[in-house]
Amino acid sequence: QVQLVESGGGLVHAGGSLRLSCAASGSRFSINIMGWYRQAPGKQRELVARITSGGSTNYADSVKGRFTISRDNAKNTVYLEMNSLKPEDTAVYYCYADSGPSRDWGQGTQVTVSS
């Protein structure tokens, strides 16, 4: 089982920026995909962005052009740079990692964007 530790959430005004980090440890297999989901109150969890070990990325349409996902394979760490934040970005952000047959999740970090 992979342990994922997230950091970087917080409160920011609309238009501001935050950077989330997620460090993975304990994997028996190479970690293929890492990424971020988010869940706002009363809504389903949605994929925000993901990145493969080779650096290929995918983004939700709602964050394209504002969020950037990156990864340091040597550190097994994934980052989410969030710019031009909007109140609708407010959610708990969860990091995940796919390694071997498993998907593991972080504990979640709160991002709150005030208008």
C-alpha positions, 0 to 999 in steps of 0.5 A: 500500500502506498502512503500519500501525504498532501500539503499546500491547501488553504484559504485564498481570495479569488484570483489567487494561487495555491500549490498542492504537493503530494509525496508517495512512499512505500510502493512495491511497484513503480507508480504509473499515474498520479493525480488529483481529484476534488470533491465539493460539498454535495457534489461527486468527486471529480478528476482535476488532473493526472500525469503519467510517469512519462509526463503525459497530462490530462485536465478537467475542462474547468481547470485547463489553462489555470492549473498545471500538474507536474511530477518529480519521479525521483521523489515520487511527488506530484504537484498541482499549481493552481492559478486564477482560482475561483470560488467554484474551485473550493473543495477537498482535493485528494491526491491518488497514485496508481501502482501495480493493481492498486489505487491509493488515496491521500487524506485530502486537503481543503482548498477554499476560495473566497469571492 
